Amino acid sequence: MSFDAAIKKVLAKVAEIPGIGTSIVYKRIIKGSYNLTSGAVRESSSDTTLKGVFEDINLREVSGMVEADDRKCTIAAEAISFTPSITDRIVAGDVTYQIVRVKMVEQAGTKISYELYLRA
């Protein structure tokens, strides 16, 4: 078994452990056509339910894009088949978050996880 396959297998097993992470809905936003009447771009979304681990932002992470009140959610890269985008949203409980920054964690050429910086 290759290193990247072993890492992916471990991450999949950790996601199955009860109490690890929170069930979230990843809303992948797809931009549609422009509505001349309303002046808005139509959107549709594709929802994926997965596990995410929430953390508070460390003050060292505060920058022009990340604010002190933002949160960070880490998801396994294997849980989704696409690269997260700042146009997408995360729903946890009754709170919808906008993704303001995406950081990919990679080891030996294998995507391990994504750190999503979120704003409510």
Summary of the structure (lengths in Angstrom):
residues: 120
radius of gyration: 16.0
end to end distance: 41.0
largest distance: 56.6
contacts: 310
relative contact order: 0.23
helix: 16%
strand: 53%
